[in-house]
Amino acid sequence: MPTTKNFNVIIIGGSYAGLSAAMALGRSLKSVLIIDNGQPCNAPTPHSHNFLTQDGQTPGAIAAIGKQQVQQYPTVQFYDGVAITGKKMENGFEISTGSGKTFMAKKLIFATGIKDLLPQIEGLAGCWGKTVIHCPYCHGYEFRNKRTGIMANGELAFHITMLVNNLSQYITIFTNGPATFTPEQLDKLQQHDIAIITTPIASIANTNGNISGINFTDGTSMSLDALYARVAFEQHCAIPQTLGCVLNEQGYIQVDNMQQTNIPGVYACGDNSSFMRSVANAVATGNLTGAAVNAELTKEMF
Ligand SMILES: Cc1cc2nc3c(=O)[nH]c(=O)nc-3n(C[C@H](O)[C@H](O)[C@H](O)COP(=O)(O)OP(=O)(O)OC[C@H]3O[C@@H](n4cnc5c(N)ncnc54)[C@H](O)[C@@H]3O)c2cc1C
């Protein structure tokens, strides 16, 4: 029988949210294992913006500084690999990995992020994070006053268009099928000279991820410098759901104001449990989670 190592806390996901939680716990002398398989969602983007002190850095550089600083706390250990199952045990939880190792902890933190489900449109995946972008706060400034497309529909498209209109006057909405705007929304879009194209998209014309336009299924095309795409997502890790964690209507793990899920002792932070998708928010919710878990453990040991 392989021996199972015991920790106070297992954190699954060692990107911004997980590292931030680990720092608070390591500094509180709690034994922590971070299990991470190195697939953060922002890997395709060349530069990360809007996180104070690290604006414009590569995503990897920001995570590397974080990891280096967390590694200074000897109670924090790292395991490179994928967590595949989680079980509730009498005194905590057991996590097993893809390579067959098992670890135990009193508390679990999921900092596992979300997985973008990119539409199967030729050329889109290669542009994702570079010139096909998801968020005006992260990348909008870099494309200010450029010919900008919004690939979305209805309420969501209207909301993004309103935000992006602040950054560029040259906007076209691509609904990739019949439009679903309300008459009031259509009026407002018309007032701002924002065109809506419903023709299905065939492909994204680009060179090395730099978009030059959209090709439509009817053979027409349109030139562009940037395209916002709101794509569907799923939880990157299914273990929270197998443990009974409830997801909200949008697909995020439901947490209380201290980041605890509906399952006592199980916490979530970062993208997996928040619609506010940013490095700053991942770090902030990770920090709160670390403090919340430390407080609970410390109270139990007192
Ligand atoms: C293309 C793109 C560009 C972006 N640009 C910006 C930007 O410029 N500025 C900004 O502030 N935000 C940006 N974001 C958002 C930002 O990247 C996320 O908000 C942030 O990465 C969330 O951090 P996280 O720790 O919650 O999740 P992630 O960074 O996604 O990390 C999750 C980690 O958990 C690991 N993991 C998941 N499941 C398991 C498992 N079962 N076992 C082991 N490990 C597991 C993954 O491998 C990964 O390392 C961008 C996002 C995208 C998609």
The ligand as an SDF file (V2000), in Angstrom:
LIG
                    3D

 53 58  0  0  0  0  0  0  0  0999 V2000
   -6.4660   34.7160  -23.2090 C   0  0  0  0  0  0  0  0  0  0  0  0
   -6.5940   35.3770  -21.8590 C   0  0  0  0  0  0  0  0  0  0  0  0
   -5.9340   36.5720  -21.5960 C   0  0  0  0  0  0  0  0  0  0  0  0
   -6.0730   37.1800  -20.3420 C   0  0  0  0  0  0  0  0  0  0  0  0
   -5.4410   38.3750  -20.1060 N   0  0  0  0  0  0  0  0  0  0  0  0
   -5.5490   38.9540  -18.8920 C   0  0  0  0  0  0  0  0  0  0  0  0
   -4.9010   40.1910  -18.6120 C   0  0  0  0  0  0  0  0  0  0  0  0
   -4.2520   40.7970  -19.4750 O   0  0  0  0  0  0  0  0  0  0  0  0
   -5.0460   40.7070  -17.3650 N   0  0  0  0  0  0  0  0  0  0  0  0
   -5.7800   40.0970  -16.3790 C   0  0  0  0  0  0  0  0  0  0  0  0
   -5.8480   40.6120  -15.2610 O   0  0  0  0  0  0  0  0  0  0  0  0
   -6.3980   38.9250  -16.6250 N   0  0  0  0  0  0  0  0  0  0  0  0
   -6.3030   38.3390  -17.8290 C   0  0  0  0  0  0  0  0  0  0  0  0
   -6.9490   37.1670  -18.0900 N   0  0  0  0  0  0  0  0  0  0  0  0
   -7.7000   36.5240  -16.9930 C   0  0  0  0  0  0  0  0  0  0  0  0
   -6.7000   35.7990  -16.0660 C   0  0  0  0  0  0  0  0  0  0  0  0
   -5.8010   35.0580  -16.8350 O   0  0  0  0  0  0  0  0  0  0  0  0
   -7.4640   34.8870  -15.1000 C   0  0  0  0  0  0  0  0  0  0  0  0
   -8.4090   35.6720  -14.3930 O   0  0  0  0  0  0  0  0  0  0  0  0
   -6.4930   34.2180  -14.1210 C   0  0  0  0  0  0  0  0  0  0  0  0
   -5.5660   33.4280  -14.8170 O   0  0  0  0  0  0  0  0  0  0  0  0
   -7.2640   33.3760  -13.1150 C   0  0  0  0  0  0  0  0  0  0  0  0
   -6.3520   32.7650  -12.2510 O   0  0  0  0  0  0  0  0  0  0  0  0
   -6.7150   31.3770  -11.5700 P   0  0  0  0  0  0  0  0  0  0  0  0
   -5.5680   31.0660  -10.6690 O   0  0  0  0  0  0  0  0  0  0  0  0
   -8.0830   31.4270  -10.9990 O   0  0  0  0  0  0  0  0  0  0  0  0
   -6.8160   30.3290  -12.7810 O   0  0  0  0  0  0  0  0  0  0  0  0
   -5.7420   29.9250  -13.8930 P   0  0  0  0  0  0  0  0  0  0  0  0
   -4.7280   30.9880  -14.0370 O   0  0  0  0  0  0  0  0  0  0  0  0
   -6.5070   29.5320  -15.1030 O   0  0  0  0  0  0  0  0  0  0  0  0
   -5.0060   28.6670  -13.2620 O   0  0  0  0  0  0  0  0  0  0  0  0
   -5.6690   27.4860  -12.9020 C   0  0  0  0  0  0  0  0  0  0  0  0
   -4.5900   26.4690  -12.6020 C   0  0  0  0  0  0  0  0  0  0  0  0
   -5.1940   25.2830  -12.0520 O   0  0  0  0  0  0  0  0  0  0  0  0
   -4.5970   24.1600  -12.6660 C   0  0  0  0  0  0  0  0  0  0  0  0
   -5.5320   23.0190  -12.5720 N   0  0  0  0  0  0  0  0  0  0  0  0
   -6.8300   22.9680  -12.9480 C   0  0  0  0  0  0  0  0  0  0  0  0
   -7.3520   21.7760  -12.7000 N   0  0  0  0  0  0  0  0  0  0  0  0
   -6.3640   21.0330  -12.1570 C   0  0  0  0  0  0  0  0  0  0  0  0
   -6.2720   19.6920  -11.6920 C   0  0  0  0  0  0  0  0  0  0  0  0
   -7.3280   18.8560  -11.7140 N   0  0  0  0  0  0  0  0  0  0  0  0
   -5.0820   19.2470  -11.1880 N   0  0  0  0  0  0  0  0  0  0  0  0
   -3.9940   20.0720  -11.1580 C   0  0  0  0  0  0  0  0  0  0  0  0
   -4.0200   21.3550  -11.5800 N   0  0  0  0  0  0  0  0  0  0  0  0
   -5.1830   21.8250  -12.0780 C   0  0  0  0  0  0  0  0  0  0  0  0
   -4.3180   24.5980  -14.0890 C   0  0  0  0  0  0  0  0  0  0  0  0
   -3.3490   23.7830  -14.7210 O   0  0  0  0  0  0  0  0  0  0  0  0
   -3.8300   26.0300  -13.8430 C   0  0  0  0  0  0  0  0  0  0  0  0
   -2.4370   26.0620  -13.6180 O   0  0  0  0  0  0  0  0  0  0  0  0
   -6.8490   36.5580  -19.3250 C   0  0  0  0  0  0  0  0  0  0  0  0
   -7.5120   35.3500  -19.5970 C   0  0  0  0  0  0  0  0  0  0  0  0
   -7.4040   34.7610  -20.8560 C   0  0  0  0  0  0  0  0  0  0  0  0
   -8.1260   33.4750  -21.1290 C   0  0  0  0  0  0  0  0  0  0  0  0
  1  2  1  0
  2  3  1  0
  2 52  2  0
  3  4  2  0
  4  5  1  0
  4 50  1  0
  5  6  2  0
  6  7  1  0
  6 13  1  0
  7  8  2  0
  7  9  1  0
  9 10  1  0
 10 11  2  0
 10 12  1  0
 12 13  2  0
 13 14  1  0
 14 15  1  0
 14 50  1  0
 15 16  1  0
 16 17  1  0
 16 18  1  0
 18 19  1  0
 18 20  1  0
 20 21  1  0
 20 22  1  0
 22 23  1  0
 23 24  1  0
 24 25  2  0
 24 26  1  0
 24 27  1  0
 27 28  1  0
 28 29  2  0
 28 30  1  0
 28 31  1  0
 31 32  1  0
 32 33  1  0
 33 34  1  0
 33 48  1  0
 34 35  1  0
 35 36  1  0
 35 46  1  0
 36 37  1  0
 36 45  1  0
 37 38  2  0
 38 39  1  0
 39 40  1  0
 39 45  2  0
 40 41  1  0
 40 42  2  0
 42 43  1  0
 43 44  2  0
 44 45  1  0
 46 47  1  0
 46 48  1  0
 48 49  1  0
 50 51  2  0
 51 52  1  0
 52 53  1  0
M  END
$$$$
